[in-house]
């Protein structure tokens, strides 16, 4: 893995490590998704707040990844005391993108949408590029940087089936059918849920912010 680190693997953030728990070296992890959805996790690499990989760039085996009072608790091989756990507070547990488990049809890892070209189905023209996302409590919003290099504020695209009509991250392509005026809006609070929306928001996406790191 040190060679892969040098080549820039596509890393995904799984958890921000917090306080230790108990006397066995367990660590609370701050995550974006339900803590019970991380049982698949078998190993993780640790990055410190400065972005450096610890343990000579080798992964730690995950002995446990379980929910506890609404939070995720992690136990790593070799981290077996409160002192060892406290040394990891503030670090991130990350994995290569290739180690994320497959999702059911109709669910998407949001990190896979970053960089996708956004195509307006009405005109076939490039509207912009997916550059992020936000969850303000309604429909999840994709952040789009408008095409043309004009700068300015991003445009927020509701991640709903009515608007995102073709989602093809493997092709780097997202086709939208925007209602009139949507692409002119730059204020996220003006975008909301679409009636009857049933697009999965992939609630099992790993990561406090499932993003390349």
N, C-alpha and C positions, 0 to 999 in steps of 0.2 A: 503493500500500500504506500510506502514512502514515494515510490516512483509515480504512482497515480496522483498523490498529493501534488507533486511537482507539475504534473500535466493538467491539474485543475479539474478534478472530478466534479460533476454536478451534485453538490451536497444539499441535503434537505434538513432543515432544523426540526428536531423531534420534540425537544423540551428544553426549557431554561431551568437549570438546576438551582434549587433554593436551599432551604434549611434541612439539616439532618433530622432524622426521626429515630428515636430509640437508641439502643446500644449496639446494633448490628451493622451500622454503616449505611442504613437506608437513607434515601434522599427524596425529598419532595421535588416533583417536576412540574413547572407551570406549562400547561398545554392548552391548545386552542380547541380541542375536541373532547368529547366525553372520555374520561380516564379509563373506562372499561374497554375502550377500542384499541388499546396498545398491547394486548396480550401476545400478538404476533412478534413483538420486538425481541430479537435474540442477541443482538450486539449493537454497540454504538461507539462512535469515535467522540472524543471530548475535546472541545475547543475552549480556550480561555477567552476572557473579554477582549483581549488584544488580537484575537483571531489565530492564535498559535495552537497547534495540535499538541496535546499532552501524551504522555506514555509512548514517546518516540514514534508517534503517528500510528500506533497499533490500537485496534478496537478493544473495548472491554466487553466481556460476556455479560449479558443481562440475565441475572438469576431470577429476578422477579420484576414484573411490571403490572401492578395491581391498583385498583381504586381504593382510596381511603378517605372517607368523609368528603367526597366530592372532588378529591385531588388525586393525582397520580403519584404513586410511590415506586421508586426504582431501587433495586439492589444489584450492585455490580460485583462481579468476581474480583477479589483482591481489595475491595473497599469494605473492610469489616470492622471499622471502629468509628466512633463519632468524629475523631480527629481527622481521619482520612476523608470522611464525608464532607466535613466543613471546608476542606481544602478545595472542593469542587463547587462550592457555592458561587453563583454568578457565571459559571461556565455553561456551555450549550452541549447537549447531546445531539449529534448529527449522524446521518447515514448517507451513503451514495443513493442517488435517485433510483438506480437499478434494483435496490433492495426493498423498495416499497412494494407491498403486496398488491396483486391485481384487484381492480374494483369491478363490481357488477356493471352490467350494461346500463348506460344512462347516468353513471356517476363519473366525476372527473376530479383529478388532483388540480387544484387551482394553480399550483406552481407550474404545471404543464401548459397553462394558458398564457403565461408571461411571454411576451415577444410575438404572440400570434398576430397575424395581419387581420384586421377587422374590415370585412367587405360589406358594403351596402347592397343588399339584394336588389333593391329597386333600380340601381344604376350600374351595378357591377364594379363601381369605383372603390378604391382603397379609402376607407374613412379614417383609419389610424392604426395604432398598435396597442395591444393590451400591455399596460405597464404596472398594474397592481390591482388591488381590490380593497373594499371596505365593507364592513358589516355594521350598519347603523341601527339594526334591530328590525328592519323590514326585509324587503328583498335584498339579497346580497348584490352589491354593485361592483362591476368591473370598471377599473379606471382605464380610460383610453387616451393616449397621447394623439392628438389630431395629426393627420398627414399633412405634409407640405412644409414642415419646419417653421410654422408661423409662431410657435411658442404660445404663451398664454396658459390659461388654466386647463386642466384635463376635463374630459367629458365622461360622465358616469353612465354606464350602460346597465340597466337591471338584468341580472342573470336569471331570466325567465324563459320558459319555452316559447312564449308568444313573441319574444324579441330575438333571442338567440336561436335561430332556426336551424343552423348547421354548426356543430361543434366538432372540429377535427384537429385536435392538438398534434396528432401524429403528422399532419400536413402543415402545421403552423398556420392554421386558417380558422377563422370564426366568421360566419355569415350572419348578419343581423337584418331584421326587418323592422326598422325603427318607426315609431309613430311620428307624425308630423311635429317638427320642432325639437325632437329629442337631441339631435346632434348639435343644436344651437345652445343647449342648456349646459351650464358649467357649475350649477349649484346642486350638490348632492341631495339636499333636502327636497328638491322638486321631483325626484324620482321615487316611485314607490312600488308596491306590489301590483301585479297584474291580476285581474279577476280570474279565478280558476287556474292559477299557476300550479303546476305539479312537477316542475323540473327539480330533480334531486339536487340538493346543495352539497352532496358528498360529505355528510356529517362525520364520516370516519377519516377525513383527511388528517394525516398526522401533522403535528407541529403547532406551536403557539401561533406562528405565522408560517404556514407551509411554503417556504420560499427557498430559492437557491441561496447558499451562504458561502 
